[in-house]
Amino acid sequence: MDTTLLLTAGEQTKAIHAGESPDPFTHASAPNLVMSTTFTVDSDTTFSVEGMEENDAWIYTRWGNPTIHQLETKLAALEEAETAVAFASGMSAITALLLHELRAGDHAVVSDVAYAALSEMTNELIPALHIEITKVDTSNLHAVEAALRPRTRLVYIETPCNPLLRLTDIEAVAKLAHRVGAKLAVDSTFATPAATKPLQWGADFVIHSLTKYLSGHGDALGGAILGSKADLVPLRKKTAIRLGGTLSPFNAWLILRGLATFPLRMRVHQENALAVAAWLEQHPKVKRVIYPGLPSHPQHALAQKQMKNFSGILTFQTENGKAAARKLADRLKIIHYAVSLGHHRSLVFYLHSEDLLQTSFKFTTPEQFASWNAFAGEGIFRLSVGLENTDDLIADLKQVLDD
């Protein structure tokens, strides 16, 4: 699609056409899948990535690939970013960002509740490289400001955060980070570009697990970092290519196919999640429901400010969550009892607070424990509401919870 048209095109048009055009040789309308790992080149082509320019011809798929490039172009259009770098998984993207931006002696501020693998990595691996990590509740702006130092190089947040669905004010944290010369990275996997475009709120990097909503079908791992060319061209060359976390072209093609319906899917995810959340909220066996689209969410005003779509993930609490989890796992007929989220089918999984606080999240202050307890209590069910008929999802939950 003509890049000038993309500037004014709607989200659905971008999702279908950005990065794609009919094949000039076969005239195929759908994007090609290029699985080749190597490409014929001129005799004067350099063998080192050091001599590679961003728009050079394809040489080797770890360096770049036509199908992966199509995906990166489409993602950048949806996120309104200058460019994107795709990876084999969300954690591969996170790893590349942390290792590119941080050096021994640097300091980073990281959300005290975030994707478990990121939390565990910043508990152990990153500090072992003599990089200091401070974990704070990033919804608390005073805590963020107090944690910043002259040698802070990166502030890393999730909003909504996994699994609490607690929000962070991106614009406010961006201003705090930039005041000390740090960059702001936002994991926007739960929100997606349908809800929030963090770069518009002042973020420097946006991270997505493409495995979730952007792919949308639970059949392809992938990750991406989006931002400015000034930041991401050297990241691709110095870190992404050398770490080797390359997205498979086949997975890139699957994610491209999923993205064509992304804005449509997100509208239904939100409609379904809001209906299911409202039903759960009135159920006598449900103690609490957390969903950004509900007025009862403690940060509903912030959700309205920075989210155009409230996404499809909610959490709820019941009495004796472990026993309820066994019932749901045994008796649900439509909803799958499984980890992950953002798929076309609904998924639910119980997260026990005691287990998570022993393994992933290392709180150090009473305020951090209080914030966790306010959102999660002794444990929460994370329900990723899919695209099924809402009445069927509610009936599936009802036949278990009513017993």
VOPAGU-2260 file (C-alpha; in pm, 1 decimal, decimal comma):
REM VOPAGU-2260
SITE   aa  ch    i         X         Y         Z
SITE  MET   A    0       0,0       0,0       0,0
SITE  ASP   A    1     122,5     352,8     -80,2
SITE  THR   A    2     288,1     494,0     231,4
SITE  THR   A    3     120,3     833,1     181,6
SITE  LEU   A    4    -221,3     667,3     192,6
SITE  LEU   A    5    -128,7     495,2     519,9
SITE  LEU   A    6    -105,8     832,6     692,1
SITE  THR   A    7    -479,3     886,9     655,4
SITE  ALA   A    8    -606,3     528,2     633,2
SITE  GLY   A    9    -823,8     378,7     906,0
SITE  GLU   A   10    -709,8     106,9    1142,6
SITE  GLN   A   11    -885,2    -173,8     956,6
SITE  THR   A   12    -736,6     -61,5     624,3
SITE  LYS   A   13    -389,5     -48,6     779,7
SITE  ALA   A   14    -434,5    -394,6     929,8
SITE  ILE   A   15    -516,3    -539,6     588,3
SITE  HIS   A   16    -290,9    -344,9     353,0
SITE  ALA   A   17      12,3    -202,5     538,7
SITE  GLY   A   18     335,0    -371,2     431,4
SITE  GLU   A   19     162,6    -566,3     155,3
SITE  SER   A   20     124,1    -528,5    -220,0
SITE  PRO   A   21      51,9    -774,3    -503,3
SITE  ASP   A   22     354,6    -980,5    -603,3
SITE  PRO   A   23     506,7    -815,0    -914,0
SITE  PHE   A   24     594,2   -1148,7   -1075,0
SITE  THR   A   25     301,0   -1378,6    -992,0
SITE  HIS   A   26      45,0   -1100,7    -925,0
SITE  ALA   A   27     -60,2   -1290,2    -612,5
SITE  SER   A   28    -286,9   -1073,8    -397,3
SITE  ALA   A   29    -203,0   -1242,0     -63,7
SITE  PRO   A   30     145,1   -1189,9      85,7
SITE  ASN   A   31     406,6   -1446,0      -8,2
SITE  LEU   A   32     573,8   -1673,9     243,6
SITE  VAL   A   33     951,5   -1663,2     186,0
SITE  MET   A   34    1111,3   -1950,1     379,1
SITE  SER   A   35    1457,9   -1922,6     226,2
SITE  THR   A   36    1735,2   -1874,2     480,8
SITE  THR   A   37    1976,8   -1725,4     225,7
SITE  PHE   A   38    1956,3   -1505,4     -84,5
SITE  THR   A   39    2180,6   -1458,7    -388,6
SITE  VAL   A   40    2384,0   -1138,4    -365,5
SITE  ASP   A   41    2635,6    -928,1    -557,3
SITE  SER   A   42    3002,6   -1018,8    -535,8
SITE  ASP   A   43    3088,2    -705,4    -337,7
SITE  THR   A   44    2834,6    -783,2     -58,7
SITE  THR   A   45    2987,5    -763,6     288,6
SITE  PHE   A   46    2993,4   -1072,8     509,2
SITE  SER   A   47    2957,1    -875,0     832,7
SITE  VAL   A   48    2648,4    -715,1     977,2
SITE  GLU   A   49    2869,0    -413,3    1056,3
SITE  GLY   A   50    2858,4    -315,0     690,7
SITE  MET   A   51    2486,0    -374,4     652,3
SITE  GLU   A   52    2250,8     -82,9     596,1
SITE  GLU   A   53    1884,9     -93,9     697,4
SITE  ASN   A   54    1752,3    -101,8     339,8
SITE  ASP   A   55    2011,6    -331,7     182,0
SITE  ALA   A   56    1903,1    -631,5     -25,1
SITE  TRP   A   57    1816,0    -955,0     157,8
SITE  ILE   A   58    2124,9   -1157,8     246,7
SITE  TYR   A   59    2043,2   -1401,4     527,0
SITE  THR   A   60    1716,3   -1445,1     716,2
SITE  ARG   A   61    1870,1   -1383,0    1058,0
SITE  TRP   A   62    1958,9   -1038,4     921,8
SITE  GLY   A   63    1629,2    -979,9     742,8
SITE  ASN   A   64    1362,4   -1154,2     537,7
SITE  PRO   A   65    1086,5   -1027,3     303,5
SITE  THR   A   66     802,4   -1190,0     498,7
SITE  ILE   A   67     932,7   -1070,9     835,2
SITE  HIS   A   68     980,8    -723,7     688,6
SITE  GLN   A   69     617,8    -716,3     574,6
SITE  LEU   A   70     510,9    -793,9     930,2
SITE  GLU   A   71     737,5    -526,7    1077,6
SITE  THR   A   72     597,3    -268,1     835,3
SITE  LYS   A   73     238,0    -355,8     924,8
SITE  LEU   A   74     310,9    -346,2    1298,6
SITE  ALA   A   75     477,5      -5,6    1267,6
SITE  ALA   A   76     174,4     127,8    1080,2
SITE  LEU   A   77     -67,0       0,9    1345,5
SITE  GLU   A   78     142,8     136,8    1632,2
SITE  GLU   A   79     224,0     460,6    1444,2
SITE  ALA   A   80     594,6     395,2    1499,3
SITE  GLU   A   81     884,6     476,4    1267,2
SITE  THR   A   82     994,6     114,2    1260,1
SITE  ALA   A   83     969,3    -226,4    1425,0
SITE  VAL   A   84    1197,0    -523,1    1490,8
SITE  ALA   A   85    1033,8    -866,0    1511,3
SITE  PHE   A   86    1157,7   -1152,3    1729,3
SITE  ALA   A   87    1091,6   -1521,1    1787,4
SITE  SER   A   88     894,3   -1447,3    2107,6
SITE  GLY   A   89     796,1   -1166,7    2336,9
SITE  MET   A   90    1072,2   -1263,3    2580,2
SITE  SER   A   91    1326,2   -1256,3    2298,6
SITE  ALA   A   92    1222,7    -897,8    2229,2
SITE  ILE   A   93    1244,9    -805,9    2598,3
SITE  THR   A   94    1588,3    -967,8    2631,3
SITE  ALA   A   95    1722,4    -781,0    2329,4
SITE  LEU   A   96    1593,7    -449,9    2463,8
SITE  LEU   A   97    1739,9    -495,3    2812,1
SITE  LEU   A   98    2079,4    -612,5    2686,5
SITE  HIS   A   99    2096,8    -333,2    2430,0
SITE  GLU   A  100    1997,8     -49,5    2660,4
SITE  LEU   A  101    2167,6    -150,1    2986,0
SITE  ARG   A  102    2534,1    -190,6    3077,8
SITE  ALA   A  103    2722,0    -275,7    3397,2
SITE  GLY   A  104    2679,4      10,9    3641,7
SITE  ASP   A  105    2347,0     124,2    3495,5
SITE  HIS   A  106    2020,7     136,0    3684,9
SITE  ALA   A  107    1668,3      52,1    3566,2
SITE  VAL   A  108    1326,4      90,4    3723,5
SITE  VAL   A  109    1092,9    -201,1    3650,8
SITE  SER   A  110     729,3    -263,3    3736,8
SITE  ASP   A  111     709,1    -481,3    4047,5
SITE  VAL   A  112     427,7    -680,1    3882,4
SITE  ALA   A  113     486,3    -777,3    3521,6
SITE  TYR   A  114     503,4   -1079,2    3293,8
SITE  ALA   A  115     651,1   -1356,8    3507,4
SITE  ALA   A  116     951,7   -1430,7    3284,9
SITE  LEU   A  117    1046,5   -1062,4    3275,7
SITE  SER   A  118    1006,6   -1039,8    3653,2
SITE  GLU   A  119    1225,9   -1343,8    3710,5
SITE  MET   A  120    1486,4   -1223,9    3459,7
SITE  THR   A  121    1515,3    -888,8    3636,5
SITE  ASN   A  122    1531,2   -1064,3    3973,9
SITE  GLU   A  123    1834,6   -1273,3    3878,1
SITE  LEU   A  124    1996,7   -1262,6    3533,8
SITE  ILE   A  125    2009,5    -887,3    3477,0
SITE  PRO   A  126    2139,6    -800,1    3828,5
SITE  ALA   A  127    2407,3   -1068,9    3781,3
SITE  LEU   A  128    2543,6    -848,4    3500,0
SITE  HIS   A  129    2603,6    -571,3    3759,7
SITE  ILE   A  130    2296,7    -378,2    3646,9
SITE  GLU   A  131    2090,9    -249,7    3938,2
SITE  ILE   A  132    1716,7    -305,2    3921,8
SITE  THR   A  133    1462,5    -127,8    4140,0
SITE  LYS   A  134    1111,6    -277,7    4142,3
SITE  VAL   A  135     826,8     -37,2    4214,6
SITE  ASP   A  136     453,2     -17,2    4176,9
SITE  THR   A  137     456,0     200,6    3865,3
SITE  SER   A  138      93,0     301,2    3916,3
SITE  ASN   A  139     231,4     503,7    4209,0
SITE  LEU   A  140     400,0     806,3    4050,0
SITE  HIS   A  141     566,6     904,9    4377,9
SITE  ALA   A  142     727,8     559,8    4396,8
SITE  VAL   A  143     854,4     590,6    4039,3
SITE  GLU   A  144     996,7     936,7    4101,0
SITE  ALA   A  145    1166,2     826,8    4423,5
SITE  ALA   A  146    1329,8     530,8    4248,0
SITE  LEU   A  147    1489,9     737,0    3969,5
SITE  ARG   A  148    1860,3     816,6    3985,4
SITE  PRO   A  149    2113,2    1002,3    3768,3
SITE  ARG   A  150    2232,1     666,1    3631,3
SITE  THR   A  151    1882,4     535,5    3554,1
SITE  ARG   A  152    1884,6     441,5    3187,0
SITE  LEU   A  153    1550,5     265,4    3146,8
SITE  VAL   A  154    1205,0     261,7    3302,5
SITE  TYR   A  155    1004,7     -48,8    3211,8
SITE  ILE   A  156     630,5     -67,6    3266,3
SITE  GLU   A  157     331,1    -279,7    3166,5
SITE  THR   A  158     -13,9    -131,4    3134,3
SITE  PRO   A  159    -241,4    -306,9    3204,7
SITE  CYS   A  160       5,8    -521,7    3395,8
SITE  ASN   A  161       4,3    -899,9    3390,8
SITE  PRO   A  162    -182,2   -1041,6    3578,5
SITE  LEU   A  163    -334,1    -771,1    3798,9
SITE  LEU   A  164    -472,6    -542,6    3526,4
SITE  ARG   A  165    -333,3    -250,0    3723,8
SITE  LEU   A  166    -269,4      54,5    3505,2
SITE  THR   A  167      18,9     299,8    3478,4
SITE  ASP   A  168      -9,5     656,2    3352,3
SITE  ILE   A  169     222,7     642,0    3050,5
SITE  GLU   A  170     237,5    1016,7    2991,8
SITE  ALA   A  171     326,9    1095,2    3353,4
SITE  VAL   A  172     593,6     823,4    3380,2
SITE  ALA   A  173     746,1     927,6    3046,0
SITE  LYS   A  174     796,0    1279,5    3179,4
SITE  LEU   A  175     956,8    1148,4    3497,5
SITE  ALA   A  176    1190,7     915,8    3306,0
SITE  HIS   A  177    1296,9    1176,0    3052,3
SITE  ARG   A  178    1369,4    1425,4    3330,1
SITE  VAL   A  179    1668,5    1210,3    3436,8
SITE  GLY   A  180    1766,8    1110,4    3082,2
SITE  ALA   A  181    1612,0     763,3    3096,7
SITE  LYS   A  182    1405,1     599,7    2824,9
SITE  LEU   A  183    1059,4     455,6    2880,2
SITE  ALA   A  184     965,6     107,7    2755,6
SITE  VAL   A  185     601,4       0,6    2766,1
SITE  ASP   A  186     486,2    -358,3    2732,3
SITE  SER   A  187     148,8    -297,4    2567,9
SITE  THR   A  188      60,0    -661,8    2501,5
SITE  PHE   A  189    -261,1    -651,1    2706,9
SITE  ALA   A  190    -373,5    -317,1    2565,5
SITE  THR   A  191    -268,3    -362,9    2197,8
SITE  PRO   A  192    -258,2     -74,3    1946,9
SITE  ALA   A  193    -638,6     -91,5    1932,6
SITE  ALA   A  194    -644,6      48,1    2285,3
SITE  THR   A  195    -326,0     244,3    2341,6
SITE  LYS   A  196     -39,4     375,9    2130,5
SITE  PRO   A  197     227,5     438,1    2398,2
SITE  LEU   A  198     457,6     633,0    2165,7
SITE  GLN   A  199     188,3     900,9    2142,5
SITE  TRP   A  200     197,8     930,7    2521,3
SITE  GLY   A  201     576,0     980,5    2529,9
SITE  ALA   A  202     717,4     625,8    2545,0
SITE  ASP   A  203    1041,3     548,2    2362,0
SITE  PHE   A  204     980,4     176,2    2308,4
SITE  VAL   A  205     670,9     -40,3    2276,5
SITE  ILE   A  206     698,3    -416,1    2332,9
SITE  HIS   A  207     443,2    -671,1    2216,9
SITE  SER   A  208     410,5   -1043,1    2253,7
SITE  LEU   A  209     276,6   -1109,3    1904,0
SITE  THR   A  210     168,7   -1451,4    2032,7
SITE  LYS   A  211    -131,1   -1289,3    2198,3
SITE  TYR   A  212    -385,2   -1051,7    2043,0
SITE  LEU   A  213    -186,1    -943,7    1739,2
SITE  SER   A  214    -164,8   -1299,6    1608,9
SITE  GLY   A  215    -492,8   -1380,9    1775,5
SITE  HIS   A  216    -517,5   -1751,3    1700,6
SITE  GLY   A  217    -285,3   -1919,4    1949,6
SITE  ASP   A  218     -72,0   -2084,6    1681,2
SITE  ALA   A  219     237,5   -1865,3    1640,3
SITE  LEU   A  220     500,6   -1738,1    1884,6
SITE  GLY   A  221     643,3   -1394,5    1815,0
SITE  GLY   A  222     751,2   -1065,0    1967,4
SITE  ALA   A  223     831,5    -712,0    1857,3
SITE  ILE   A  224     988,4    -384,6    1967,2
SITE  LEU   A  225     863,9     -61,7    1809,3
SITE  GLY   A  226    1001,1     289,3    1824,8
SITE  SER   A  227    1221,5     534,1    1640,7
SITE  LYS   A  228    1471,2     441,6    1371,0
SITE  ALA   A  229    1739,5     616,6    1574,4
SITE  ASP   A  230    1686,0     363,8    1854,1
SITE  LEU   A  231    1593,4      49,5    1663,6
SITE  VAL   A  232    1832,6      47,1    1367,2
SITE  PRO   A  233    2132,8       3,0    1600,5
SITE  LEU   A  234    1934,8    -236,4    1821,4
SITE  ARG   A  235    1866,4    -460,5    1520,1
SITE  LYS   A  236    2229,7    -453,3    1411,2
SITE  LYS   A  237    2406,9    -470,6    1745,9
SITE  THR   A  238    2173,6    -689,4    1951,1
SITE  ALA   A  239    1881,3    -853,4    1770,2
SITE  ILE   A  240    2084,5   -1006,4    1488,1
SITE  ARG   A  241    2364,3   -1121,4    1717,4
SITE  LEU   A  242    2138,9   -1275,9    1981,5
SITE  GLY   A  243    1972,9   -1476,2    1706,5
SITE  GLY   A  244    1615,8   -1462,2    1834,4
SITE  THR   A  245    1487,2   -1452,0    1478,2
SITE  LEU   A  246    1118,6   -1489,5    1406,9
SITE  SER   A  247    1040,2   -1779,3    1173,6
SITE  PRO   A  248     909,3   -1647,9     838,6
SITE  PHE   A  249     626,2   -1900,3     868,7
SITE  ASN   A  250     524,0   -1755,0    1204,5
SITE  ALA   A  251     554,8   -1404,8    1056,9
SITE  TRP   A  252     317,2   -1511,9     777,8
SITE  LEU   A  253      69,4   -1656,8    1028,8
SITE  ILE   A  254      78,3   -1337,5    1235,2
SITE  LEU   A  255      30,9   -1128,3     920,1
SITE  ARG   A  256    -279,5   -1332,2     843,7
SITE  GLY   A  257    -407,7   -1279,1    1197,4
SITE  LEU   A  258    -347,0    -904,1    1181,9
SITE  ALA   A  259    -587,3    -863,0     891,0
SITE  THR   A  260    -878,5    -909,6    1131,0
SITE  PHE   A  261    -712,8    -754,9    1437,3
SITE  PRO   A  262    -928,5    -439,8    1476,6
SITE  LEU   A  263   -1245,3    -641,1    1417,2
SITE  ARG   A  264   -1141,9    -900,9    1674,1
SITE  MET   A  265   -1057,4    -641,6    1937,5
SITE  ARG   A  266   -1402,8    -487,8    1913,5
SITE  VAL   A  267   -1561,7    -826,9    1983,1
SITE  HIS   A  268   -1309,9    -910,5    2257,5
SITE  GLN   A  269   -1408,5    -589,7    2435,4
SITE  GLU   A  270   -1784,1    -642,4    2388,4
SITE  ASN   A  271   -1764,0    -998,5    2517,2
SITE  ALA   A  272   -1533,3    -915,6    2808,4
SITE  LEU   A  273   -1752,3    -629,9    2925,5
SITE  ALA   A  274   -2062,6    -852,7    2920,1
SITE  VAL   A  275   -1889,8   -1141,2    3099,1
SITE  ALA   A  276   -1732,2    -904,6    3354,9
SITE  ALA   A  277   -2069,1    -746,6    3432,4
SITE  TRP   A  278   -2228,6   -1090,9    3474,9
SITE  LEU   A  279   -1948,8   -1215,1    3701,5
SITE  GLU   A  280   -1964,3    -898,6    3910,0
SITE  GLN   A  281   -2321,6    -975,6    4015,0
SITE  HIS   A  282   -2263,9   -1348,4    4079,3
SITE  PRO   A  283   -2294,1   -1435,1    4451,1
SITE  LYS   A  284   -1989,4   -1664,6    4446,3
SITE  VAL   A  285   -1761,7   -1404,2    4287,6
SITE  LYS   A  286   -1592,2   -1178,0    4539,8
SITE  ARG   A  287   -1447,3    -923,9    4297,4
SITE  VAL   A  288   -1398,9    -858,4    3925,7
SITE  ILE   A  289   -1119,4    -642,0    3783,9
SITE  TYR   A  290   -1167,9    -513,3    3428,9
SITE  PRO   A  291   -1056,3    -169,8    3302,4
SITE  GLY   A  292   -1390,1    -119,6    3127,5
SITE  LEU   A  293   -1591,9    -152,0    3449,2
SITE  PRO   A  294   -1661,4     160,8    3657,1
SITE  SER   A  295   -1557,0     -49,8    3958,9
SITE  HIS   A  296   -1196,1     -71,8    3835,9
SITE  PRO   A  297    -997,8     148,4    4078,3
SITE  GLN   A  298    -830,9     324,9    3782,9
SITE  HIS   A  299   -1128,3     340,3    3548,6
SITE  ALA   A  300   -1071,3     711,8    3483,5
SITE  LEU   A  301    -713,8     643,3    3366,6
SITE  ALA   A  302    -839,8     357,0    3150,4
SITE  GLN   A  303   -1083,4     595,2    2983,6
SITE  LYS   A  304    -802,1     844,1    2928,0
SITE  GLN   A  305    -544,1     620,0    2761,6
SITE  MET   A  306    -739,8     317,3    2632,9
SITE  LYS   A  307    -972,6     335,6    2332,1
SITE  ASN   A  308   -1050,5     -34,3    2375,7
SITE  PHE   A  309   -1055,9    -213,6    2712,3
SITE  SER   A  310    -930,3    -540,7    2561,9
SITE  GLY   A  311   -1051,6    -889,7    2646,1
SITE  ILE   A  312    -882,4    -981,4    2974,7
SITE  LEU   A  313   -1044,2    -971,4    3314,9
SITE  THR   A  314    -968,3   -1121,1    3653,5
SITE  PHE   A  315   -1203,5   -1242,8    3921,3
SITE  GLN   A  316   -1180,6   -1381,2    4273,5
SITE  THR   A  317   -1384,8   -1651,4    4442,6
SITE  GLU   A  318   -1383,3   -1811,2    4782,8
SITE  ASN   A  319   -1132,5   -2099,7    4795,0
SITE  GLY   A  320    -981,9   -2029,9    4456,7
SITE  LYS   A  321    -792,4   -2358,0    4434,0
SITE  ALA   A  322   -1108,6   -2562,4    4475,0
SITE  ALA   A  323   -1289,4   -2344,4    4223,4
SITE  ALA   A  324    -999,9   -2392,1    3981,1
SITE  ARG   A  325   -1039,2   -2768,9    3999,1
SITE  LYS   A  326   -1409,6   -2738,5    3921,2
SITE  LEU   A  327   -1349,2   -2506,4    3627,9
SITE  ALA   A  328   -1073,4   -2725,7    3486,6
SITE  ASP   A  329   -1292,4   -3037,9    3512,0
SITE  ARG   A  330   -1628,1   -2901,6    3403,7
SITE  LEU   A  331   -1590,5   -2613,7    3158,5
SITE  LYS   A  332   -1716,9   -2717,6    2815,9
SITE  ILE   A  333   -1632,9   -2416,8    2596,4
SITE  ILE   A  334   -1372,4   -2217,1    2784,5
SITE  HIS   A  335   -1032,9   -2388,6    2793,2
SITE  TYR   A  336    -851,8   -2412,2    3125,6
SITE  ALA   A  337    -510,5   -2309,3    2995,3
SITE  VAL   A  338    -242,1   -2041,3    3018,9
SITE  SER   A  339    -187,4   -1762,4    2765,0
SITE  LEU   A  340    -435,1   -1507,3    2638,4
SITE  GLY   A  341    -551,2   -1307,8    2338,1
SITE  HIS   A  342    -666,0   -1606,5    2134,6
SITE  HIS   A  343    -992,4   -1636,1    1944,4
SITE  ARG   A  344   -1103,3   -1898,0    2200,2
SITE  SER   A  345   -1156,7   -1817,6    2567,2
SITE  LEU   A  346    -895,6   -1927,3    2821,9
SITE  VAL   A  347    -899,0   -1922,5    3200,8
SITE  PHE   A  348    -629,2   -2001,9    3456,6
SITE  TYR   A  349    -595,4   -1964,8    3833,0
SITE  LEU   A  350    -298,8   -1770,5    3970,3
SITE  HIS   A  351    -236,7   -1838,0    4338,4
SITE  SER   A  352     -86,5   -1540,1    4516,8
SITE  GLU   A  353     134,4   -1739,7    4752,6
SITE  ASP   A  354     295,1   -1925,6    4462,7
SITE  LEU   A  355     358,2   -1610,6    4256,9
SITE  LEU   A  356     498,0   -1414,3    4547,7
SITE  GLN   A  357     748,6   -1693,2    4618,1
SITE  THR   A  358     865,9   -1732,2    4258,1
SITE  SER   A  359     812,3   -1428,1    4037,6
SITE  PHE   A  360     744,3   -1114,5    4239,8
SITE  LYS   A  361     986,2   -1002,3    4508,2
SITE  PHE   A  362     818,1    -724,7    4704,2
SITE  THR   A  363    1017,2    -523,1    4954,6
SITE  THR   A  364     768,7    -274,0    5099,4
SITE  PRO   A  365     433,5    -300,7    5278,5
SITE  GLU   A  366     283,4     -75,4    5010,0
SITE  GLN   A  367     373,8    -326,6    4736,8
SITE  PHE   A  368     208,2    -611,2    4926,2
SITE  ALA   A  369     -96,3    -393,4    4990,1
SITE  SER   A  370    -131,8    -308,6    4622,1
SITE  TRP   A  371    -106,1    -677,1    4525,3
SITE  ASN   A  372    -365,6    -776,0    4784,0
SITE  ALA   A  373    -601,1    -500,8    4671,3
SITE  PHE   A  374    -605,7    -640,5    4318,5
SITE  ALA   A  375    -549,1   -1014,7    4372,7
SITE  GLY   A  376    -626,9   -1120,2    4729,3
SITE  GLU   A  377    -528,5   -1483,2    4787,3
SITE  GLY   A  378    -546,1   -1552,5    4415,3
SITE  ILE   A  379    -718,4   -1457,7    4091,4
SITE  PHE   A  380    -862,2   -1623,6    3787,1
SITE  ARG   A  381    -729,6   -1461,4    3470,7
SITE  LEU   A  382    -996,0   -1497,3    3204,3
SITE  SER   A  383    -906,3   -1416,7    2845,3
SITE  VAL   A  384   -1246,0   -1369,3    2684,5
SITE  GLY   A  385   -1253,2   -1492,5    2327,1
SITE  LEU   A  386   -1480,1   -1444,0    2027,9
SITE  GLU   A  387   -1746,2   -1701,3    2110,3
SITE  ASN   A  388   -2108,7   -1599,3    2160,1
SITE  THR   A  389   -2134,8   -1416,7    2490,9
SITE  ASP   A  390   -2440,2   -1613,5    2601,7
SITE  ASP   A  391   -2247,8   -1938,2    2555,3
SITE  LEU   A  392   -1953,6   -1814,5    2761,6
SITE  ILE   A  393   -2178,2   -1699,7    3043,9
SITE  ALA   A  394   -2371,8   -2027,2    3036,5
SITE  ASP   A  395   -2043,0   -2219,8    3055,9
SITE  LEU   A  396   -1932,1   -2024,0    3363,4
SITE  LYS   A  397   -2278,5   -2042,7    3517,6
SITE  GLN   A  398   -2303,1   -2421,6    3505,5
SITE  VAL   A  399   -1983,6   -2440,3    3712,2
SITE  LEU   A  400   -2016,7   -2141,8    3945,3
SITE  ASP   A  401   -2382,4   -2200,1    4027,5
SITE  ASP   A  402   -2308,8   -2547,7    4166,4
